[in-house]
Amino acid sequence: MPSSPKVKTIPQFQDEGEQAWTLNALANSYSLNGQPAQAVPLFEQAIAIDEKQGDKKSLAIELGNLAYMAQLPIGALQAAEANLRRQIALCQEIEDEFREAIGRQELGRLLAYRGLWAAAAATLDESLELFEKQDHVHSQSVGISWAYRALSALLQLRAGEEQAVVALVAAGRSLELADEVARTYYPTPRDYVRSHWLLGATVYTQVHPERFSIRGRSPQSASAHELRWAFRGVFVSGRPTNRQDGQ
């Protein structure tokens, strides 16, 4: 197992902001390469520099990156939740509604993992409201929020709750938005992987799958079709990755 990176010498730039940017970029690379545990100390070093400089915008970005690109994937839910809530508070302070929406989106996913269904739904609703307020109605970010709604419903379904229709509708909406983003900007394979997997997994988990169909296919055919599409996306695009903030 590869050892955790220990950057004993911070990248030598005169500008500490450039040091933080480089550490954040290196942490992103580890996370996107499937090594989120190794990204944690790098994000933390970048955050320490931002705190020292009082750079609240960069601090908010990197707190979010640490939470959803590194801590959430390794199961450090308590630390991730604290960082996401801090990110949201900072974004409110500096009036950055777009990143506040992303923070709420990721917090909603985390709350769903914890089984706090009502809190997760309310938080995802708040995220969507902020995106819509900024006229991001057909954006990739909105599609991810719908995918997280589907994920929350799927988790409830596996816990015995009747949420299959909610999961199918939400996953279908995320797929529609992936198509819209592909049409107006460019296709993002991981969005298709996520949406097809959610559709296929929802139908597959049904005790009475005969009640459901997708695009006129039988339940068994629909589930197999969607899961094949998800796996196809994995092999076409490489390892499915988390969304970067883009900074």
C-alpha positions as CSV (number, residue, x, y, z in Angstrom):
1,M,0.0,0.0,0.0
2,P,1.5,3.4,-1.0
3,S,2.5,5.6,1.9
4,S,0.8,8.9,2.6
5,P,2.6,11.8,1.0
6,K,4.5,14.0,3.4
7,V,5.4,17.3,1.8
8,K,8.3,18.2,4.1
9,T,9.2,21.2,1.9
10,I,6.3,23.3,0.7
11,P,6.6,24.2,-3.0
12,Q,9.0,27.0,-3.2
13,F,7.1,30.0,-4.5
14,Q,7.6,33.5,-3.1
15,D,3.8,34.0,-3.2
16,E,2.2,31.8,-0.5
17,G,-1.0,31.8,-2.5
18,E,0.8,30.0,-5.2
19,Q,2.1,27.5,-2.6
20,A,-1.5,26.8,-1.5
21,W,-2.7,26.5,-5.1
22,T,0.0,24.0,-5.9
23,L,-0.8,21.9,-2.8
24,N,-4.5,22.0,-3.6
25,A,-3.8,20.9,-7.2
26,L,-1.5,18.0,-6.0
27,A,-4.2,16.9,-3.5
28,N,-6.8,17.0,-6.3
29,S,-4.5,14.7,-8.3
30,Y,-4.2,12.2,-5.6
31,S,-8.0,12.2,-5.0
32,L,-8.8,11.8,-8.7
33,N,-6.3,9.0,-9.0
34,G,-8.2,7.0,-6.4
35,Q,-6.0,7.9,-3.4
36,P,-8.1,10.2,-1.3
37,A,-6.4,9.4,2.0
38,Q,-3.1,10.7,0.6
39,A,-4.9,13.9,-0.4
40,V,-5.9,14.8,3.1
41,P,-2.6,16.2,4.5
42,L,-2.0,18.2,1.3
43,F,-5.4,19.9,1.5
44,E,-4.8,20.6,5.1
45,Q,-1.5,22.3,4.3
46,A,-3.2,24.4,1.7
47,I,-5.9,25.3,4.2
48,A,-3.4,26.4,6.8
49,I,-1.8,28.8,4.3
50,D,-5.2,30.3,3.3
51,E,-6.1,30.8,7.0
52,K,-2.7,32.5,7.6
53,Q,-3.4,34.8,4.6
54,G,-7.0,35.4,5.4
55,D,-8.0,34.3,1.9
56,K,-11.6,33.3,2.6
57,K,-12.5,32.5,-1.0
58,S,-9.7,30.0,-1.4
59,L,-10.3,28.7,2.1
60,A,-13.9,28.0,1.3
61,I,-13.0,26.1,-1.9
62,E,-10.3,24.0,-0.2
63,L,-12.5,23.2,2.8
64,G,-15.0,21.8,0.3
65,N,-12.4,19.9,-1.6
66,L,-11.0,18.4,1.6
67,A,-14.5,17.3,2.6
68,Y,-16.0,15.8,-0.5
69,M,-12.8,14.8,-2.4
70,A,-10.9,13.3,0.4
71,Q,-12.7,12.8,3.8
72,L,-16.0,11.7,2.5
73,P,-14.5,8.9,0.3
74,I,-12.5,7.5,3.2
75,G,-15.5,7.6,5.6
76,A,-14.4,10.5,7.8
77,L,-17.9,11.7,7.9
78,Q,-17.7,13.8,11.1
79,A,-14.7,15.7,9.9
80,A,-16.2,16.1,6.4
81,E,-19.4,17.5,7.8
82,A,-17.6,20.0,10.0
83,N,-15.6,21.3,7.0
84,L,-18.7,21.5,4.8
85,R,-20.6,23.5,7.4
86,R,-17.6,25.8,7.8
87,Q,-17.4,26.2,4.0
88,I,-21.1,27.1,3.9
89,A,-20.7,29.7,6.6
90,L,-17.7,31.2,4.9
91,C,-19.6,31.4,1.6
92,Q,-22.5,33.1,3.3
93,E,-20.0,35.6,4.8
94,I,-18.4,36.5,1.5
95,E,-21.7,36.1,-0.5
96,D,-20.5,33.3,-2.8
97,E,-23.8,31.7,-3.4
98,F,-22.5,29.3,-6.1
99,R,-20.0,27.6,-3.8
100,E,-22.5,27.7,-1.0
101,A,-24.8,25.7,-3.2
102,I,-22.1,23.2,-3.9
103,G,-21.4,22.9,-0.2
104,R,-25.0,22.3,0.6
105,Q,-25.1,19.8,-2.3
106,E,-22.3,17.8,-0.8
107,L,-23.6,18.1,2.8
108,G,-26.9,16.7,1.5
109,R,-25.1,13.7,0.2
110,L,-23.3,13.2,3.5
111,L,-26.5,13.5,5.5
112,A,-28.0,10.8,3.2
113,Y,-25.1,8.5,4.0
114,R,-25.8,9.1,7.7
115,G,-29.4,8.1,7.2
116,L,-30.7,11.6,8.1
117,W,-33.2,11.5,5.2
118,A,-35.3,14.6,6.1
119,A,-32.2,16.8,6.7
120,A,-30.6,15.5,3.5
121,A,-33.7,16.3,1.4
122,A,-34.0,19.8,2.9
123,T,-30.3,20.5,2.3
124,L,-30.5,19.3,-1.3
125,D,-33.5,21.5,-1.8
126,E,-31.6,24.5,-0.5
127,S,-28.8,23.7,-2.9
128,L,-31.2,23.6,-5.9
129,E,-32.8,26.8,-4.8
130,L,-29.4,28.6,-4.8
131,F,-28.5,27.2,-8.2
132,E,-31.9,28.3,-9.7
133,K,-31.5,31.7,-8.1
134,Q,-28.2,32.1,-10.2
135,D,-29.9,30.7,-13.3
136,H,-28.0,27.4,-13.3
137,V,-31.2,25.5,-14.0
138,H,-29.7,23.3,-16.7
139,S,-26.2,23.1,-15.3
140,Q,-24.0,20.1,-14.4
141,S,-24.2,21.1,-10.8
142,V,-28.0,20.9,-10.8
143,G,-27.8,17.4,-12.4
144,I,-25.5,16.3,-9.6
145,S,-28.0,17.5,-7.0
146,W,-30.7,15.4,-8.7
147,A,-28.4,12.5,-8.7
148,Y,-27.8,12.9,-4.9
149,R,-31.6,13.0,-4.5
150,A,-31.8,9.7,-6.3
151,L,-28.9,8.3,-4.2
152,S,-30.7,9.3,-1.0
153,A,-33.9,7.6,-2.2
154,L,-32.0,4.5,-3.2
155,L,-30.4,4.3,0.3
156,Q,-33.9,4.7,1.8
157,L,-35.2,2.0,-0.5
158,R,-32.5,-0.4,0.7
159,A,-33.5,0.4,4.3
160,G,-37.0,-0.7,3.5
161,E,-38.7,2.6,2.7
162,E,-41.0,3.0,-0.4
163,Q,-38.8,5.4,-2.4
164,A,-38.4,3.6,-5.8
165,V,-40.5,6.1,-7.8
166,V,-38.6,9.0,-6.2
167,A,-35.3,7.4,-7.0
168,L,-36.3,6.7,-10.6
169,V,-37.6,10.2,-11.2
170,A,-34.6,11.9,-9.7
171,A,-32.1,9.7,-11.5
172,G,-34.0,10.2,-14.8
173,R,-33.8,14.0,-14.2
174,S,-30.1,13.8,-13.6
175,L,-29.7,11.8,-16.9
176,E,-31.8,14.5,-18.8
177,L,-29.5,17.2,-17.4
178,A,-26.4,15.2,-18.5
179,D,-27.9,15.1,-22.0
180,E,-28.6,18.9,-21.8
181,V,-25.1,19.7,-20.7
182,A,-23.7,17.5,-23.4
183,R,-25.8,19.3,-26.0
184,T,-25.0,22.8,-24.9
185,Y,-21.4,22.4,-23.7
186,Y,-19.7,19.0,-23.8
187,P,-20.5,15.5,-22.5
188,T,-19.2,14.5,-19.1
189,P,-18.9,10.7,-18.9
190,R,-19.0,10.5,-15.1
191,D,-22.4,12.2,-15.1
192,Y,-23.7,9.5,-17.4
193,V,-22.1,6.8,-15.3
194,R,-23.7,8.1,-12.2
195,S,-27.2,8.5,-13.7
196,H,-27.3,5.1,-15.4
197,W,-26.0,3.3,-12.3
198,L,-28.7,4.9,-10.2
199,L,-31.4,3.9,-12.6
200,G,-30.2,0.4,-13.0
201,A,-29.5,-0.1,-9.3
202,T,-33.0,1.2,-8.3
203,V,-34.8,-1.3,-10.6
204,Y,-32.4,-4.1,-9.6
205,T,-33.2,-3.7,-5.9
206,Q,-37.0,-4.1,-6.4
207,V,-38.8,-7.0,-4.7
208,H,-41.5,-6.5,-7.3
209,P,-39.6,-5.2,-10.3
210,E,-42.6,-5.9,-12.6
211,R,-44.1,-2.6,-11.4
212,F,-41.3,-0.6,-13.1
213,S,-40.0,0.0,-16.6
214,I,-37.6,2.5,-18.2
215,R,-38.1,3.7,-21.8
216,G,-40.5,0.9,-22.5
217,R,-38.1,-1.9,-21.5
218,S,-39.0,-4.7,-19.2
219,P,-37.6,-4.3,-15.7
220,Q,-35.0,-6.9,-16.1
221,S,-33.9,-5.5,-19.4
222,A,-34.0,-2.0,-18.2
223,S,-31.8,-2.7,-15.2
224,A,-29.3,-4.6,-17.3
225,H,-29.3,-1.9,-19.9
226,E,-28.6,0.9,-17.5
227,L,-25.9,-0.9,-15.6
228,R,-24.2,-1.8,-18.9
229,W,-24.2,1.8,-19.8
230,A,-22.7,2.7,-16.4
231,F,-19.9,0.1,-16.9
232,R,-19.4,1.3,-20.5
233,G,-18.8,4.8,-19.2
234,V,-16.2,3.5,-16.8
235,F,-14.2,1.9,-19.5
236,V,-14.6,4.8,-22.0
237,S,-13.7,7.5,-19.6
238,G,-11.3,5.7,-17.2
239,R,-11.9,5.7,-13.5
240,P,-15.0,7.7,-12.6
241,T,-13.9,10.7,-10.6
242,N,-15.4,13.3,-8.3
243,R,-16.1,16.8,-9.7
244,Q,-13.4,19.3,-9.1
245,D,-14.3,22.9,-8.2
246,G,-12.3,23.9,-11.2
247,Q,-9.9,26.2,-9.3
